[in-house]
Amino acid sequence: MRLTANSQYTDPTSPSAIITASSQSVPSNCVVKMKGHSNNVLECSFSNDRRLLATAGDRTVGLWDVDNHQSIATLKDHSSNVYSCKFSPDDTLVASASRDNTLRLWDVKSHRCIATLNGHTSGVYSCAFSADGAVLASTSDDKTVRLWNMKTFKNMAILQGHSNWVFGCDISRDGILASTSLDKTVRLWDMNTQQCITVLDGHIKLCYRCCFTSYCTLLASTSADHTVRLWDMRTRQSIATLKDSKSVTCQCSFSSDGTLIAAACSADQAVRVWDVKTLRCITTLRHYGRVFSCSFSSNGTIATAGGSSEDFAVYLWE
């Protein structure tokens, strides 16, 4: 394992003041494999109450009952691959982003598409809700980030600055939007002014996805350079580079208390979990086939998703 770091990280706003690995158990046991997609599963996301899981793959979004390990619904309306799916903060909606240039909003109870968001001129790769659910952000290979008003379902802003495709995005609870791009950078945007406030340089190849801790003081970004970078949001500086793979690192996810971070290492067929305080890889979850996505639930369960020619499955680990 290769590990470089400028410093260890302590989040002073966390309930315990100091991040320790013991505050969150480390999932290591695969409890179920759930199958339903007919092609690669590119993203998986838990609902905020952790009872449901949404999965994006082929041209559909899957909804799953986490406790019963059963499929609830398959949402079909997109005309091309679905790359991303996210629950709204109140868990009443699921947003999906697709290569068909659109986003769709689905009612979780009725399983109906209630709105189609048009505006991007090329494929849409990711989406993220603001903490209050009022805004949805989306990224595209048209090199833009778009913001959508969730009352009117209208485009309210186009954020321009990346020089190449924009792959990932996340929104912190304090209103900072992060976006990752083929241009190798991570950009931070103020949601109020809709202006780029910082460009984070450090990755040497394209950046895929990003995620904030729930305390808003740490951002992680993944890259084709086989690393996960951790960024201190107070100093806007990289504080650590995590590398334990020779594979493209796709999606990442923090545990709810910020003590752990999981990252999907695609060709390695594994998800690796690091201790955020010690910066050590503490477990490796082996996946059958390439793995593109991972997600922590609020109670510490991890979902992993990907695919092979024989198996397009989602795994749950406890």
N, C-alpha and C positions, 0 to 999 in steps of 0.2 A: 504494500500500500504506500502510495506517495501522498504526503500531506505537507502543505505549506501554510503558514499562518503569520500574520502580523501581530496578532494578539488573541487572547481568549476573550469571550464575549459574555458580559453579564447585563441582563436587562433590569434596570433599577425600578421599572414600573410594574414588574410582575408581582403577584400577591406575596410570594415568598422572598422577594427582593433579590434572591440569587437563584439562577437556573441550575438545577441539579438533575442528573439523569434519573434519580430515584423517584422523582415526582411523577413519572409516567412510565408504566410498564412497557417493555419492548415486545411488540408482536413478533412471534416466531413460528406459530403453528397455523398451517393452512387448514381452515375448518370446512371450507366448501369451495367447489368450482361450479360457477353458474354459466350455462351456455344458452345462446339465443341469437347472437349476431352471425351473419354469414360471411363477414370479412373482418379485417383488423379492427379491434376496439381501440380508438385513439384517445379517448378521455373517459375518466370515471370521476364522479363527484357525489359526495354524500349530502343529503339534506342537513339543515342546521340542527334538527332534532335527532339526527343519525338513524332515523327509522327507514329512510328510503335511500336508494342509490340510483343515480342516472348514469347511463353509459352512451357514448357516441361512437357509432361505427357504421359501416356500409352507408346506406341512405336513411338510417333510422336513429331514433333515440330510444333506449330501453329504460324502463322503470322497474325497479326490483324492491321487494320487501326484504330488508336486511335480516330481520329476526327469523323469518320463515324460509329465507333463501329461495323465494319464488318470484317468477316474472309476474308483474302486475299489468304491464301494457307495453306495446311496441308502437311508438309514435311515428307515423309515416306521412310525409308530405314533401320532404326535400327531394330534389331531382338529382342530387349528386352527393358525394361523401360528406358526412357530418364529422367535423373536426373537434367540436367543443360543446359542452353542456354544463349549465350552472343553475342551481336553485336560487330563487329570490330569497332575501333575508327572512321573509315570513313563510317560506316553503309552499306558497300557493302557486307559483309559476316555475317553469323550467325554460330557460333560454337555450337555443341551439344555434350554432354557427356552421355554415356549410360552404363547400366549394361552389355551390350554385349561386353565389354572390349575395345570399340573403341570411338574415337571422329570423328565427321563428320563436314565438312565445306560446307555451302550452299550459293549459290549465291542469294542474296536478290531479284534481278530483275527477274531472270529466274526460281528461285525456284528449281534449280538443285543442286545435290550434286557434288561438284567439287573435293573433296578429302576425303579419309578415312584414319585416323591416327591410325596405329596399333603399339602396343608396350607394353601397360599395360597387365599384366597377370591376371587381375581380373577386376571387375566392375569399371567404371569411374564415380566419383560423382560430380565433378565440374570442371569449366574451367574459365579462365580469360585472356584477352588480355593485353599486355603491352600498354603503352600510345601511342607509335608510331606504334602499330599494327604489329611490326616485330616478336614478340614472343607470343605464346599461352602457358599458363601453364595449367596443368591438374592434378587432384588428384585421388587416387584410393585406394581400399581396399587391393592392393598389397603393401601398406605401403610406397609408393613413390609419389613424385611430379615429373612430367616430363615437360620439356621445348621443344617446337616445333618451328622450323624455318618456318616462314610463306611464305618465298620465295620458299623453296625447299619442304616444307611439311614433313621434316625429323625430327626425334628426335635428339635434340642437347645436352641434358643433362638429367641425372637422379639424383634427389636430395633425398638422403637417410639420415634418422635420426630419424624419427618417429618410435615408437615401435609398432604401431597398425594402423588400417585403417586411411587413410587421407580423410577427408570429404570435406573441403572447402578451397578456396584460393582467394586471391585478390592481385593485383599489384598496388602499388602507382605510382604516376606520376614521382617520383624521383628514381624509380628502386628498390624498396624493395618489395619482395614477402612475403606475410603472408600465412601460412597454418594452418589448424585446424584439430585435430585428436581425435580418440577414446582414445588415451593415455592421454587425459585431458589437453594437452598443445597447445599453439600457438607457431609456430616457425617463425622467420624472417630470410629471405635469401637475400643475396646480388646478384642481377641479373647479375652483371658483373663477379664476382668471382665464383658464384654458390655455395657459402659456407654459412652455417648456422651461423648467427651472434648473435642471441639471442634466448633463449627459455623463453617464458612468462608463468609463473606458477601462478595459482590462482583459476581456475575452479576446482570443486571437482568431476565433472562427465564429460563425453565425450563432446568435443567441436564440434559444427556443422559448422557454417559458420562465415565469417568475412568480413569486408569492411572498406576501408579507407575513410576519408574525402577527398574532392578534393584538399585540401591544404596540404595533406600528413602529418599532424602533429597529427592526432588522428586515432586510429584503434578501431573498435568495434568487439567483438567476442560473439557468442551465444553458449548456452550449455544446456545439459539435466539437469543441476542443477537449471534450471528455471531462469537463470539470463542472462543479457547482461553486459559484462565488457567493460569499456572504458580504453584504454591504450594511454599514452602520448608517442609519438614516439621520442621525444627529450631525455626523461629520461628512456624510455623503462619500465615504471612502470605503474601499474594499478592505475587510479585516481578515479574511481567510479564503483560501482556495482549497476545496475538497476534491481529491482525486483518488479513486480506488478502482479505476476501470480504464480499459482501452476502447470503450464503446461510446458512441454518441449518448449524451445525457439529455433525456427528454424532459419530462415533467417532474416537478418537485412539490413537496407538501410538508408543512410544519405540523407537529402535534399541537393540540389546542393550548397547551401551557408553554409552548415554545422551546421545550427541552430537547426535542428530537426533530430531525429533518430526514425525510425519505426522498430518494431520487431514483427514477426509472432509467436504467442503463440498457438501452434497447438490444443491441446485438449480444450483450453478455447474458441475456435472458435472466436478468436479476433486477431486484430493487434493493438498494443499499440504504441502511439507516445509520445516521451519524448522531452522536451526542454533541449538541451545540456548544456546551461548555468546554469539553475536552477536545473537540474536533476530531474524535476518533470514530471510525466505522465500527459499529458494535454488533451489527447483524446483517446478513445477506439473505434475502428471500428469493429463492430460485423459482423461476417462472418457466412453464413449458412454452417455448417459442419466444419470439421477440416481445419485449415489454415496452409499451409506449407511455403508460400512465400509472400514477399512483395517487392515493388520496387518504389522508387521515380523517377518521370520524371524530366527533367530539368526545367519545369515550375511549379512543385509542386504537380502535380497529383500523387496519389498513386494507384498502382495496387496491388490487393491481390488475392491469388489463393490457392486452396486446393481441398477439396472434401468430399462427403458423399455418402452413398449408392444411393441417389436420385439426387445428384447435383454435377457435376464436372465443376465448373464455375470459371470465372475470373471476379472480380469486379473492377470498376474504381471509385475512390473517388476524389471529388474536394471540 
